Amino acid sequence: IKTMKVGGIRQIVVPPEIGYPDDDPSHERVGPRPVTFDGQRALDFVLRNNGLIDKTLLFNVKLVRVDKPDATGAFTRGDSGK
């Protein structure tokens, strides 16, 4: 992401051992946790079905703008490339 330009798109692939670590079976440490019962039930289904489901997480990230710090350390809204 560090080398992206405004408007650029990258796909981030998170392998299951990072997205769903074995030492966090209840998904307490790695989050966010679902806030609804249905969401939690779906997560539990994924976590319990080892080998049946591809648990690789894919994220498509688009860089919209880059905010830069000013002299005081506060961030000013950067150019969105439009």
HELIX and SHEET records of a PDB file:
HELIX    1   1 PRO A   16  GLY A   19  1                                   4    
HELIX    2   2 PHE A   37  ARG A   48  1                                  12    
SHEET    1   A 2 ILE A   9  VAL A  14  0                                        
SHEET    2   A 2 LEU A  57  LYS A  62 -1                                        
SHEET    1   B 2 LYS A  68  PRO A  69  0                                        
SHEET    2   B 2 PHE A  75  THR A  76 -1                                        
END                                                                             
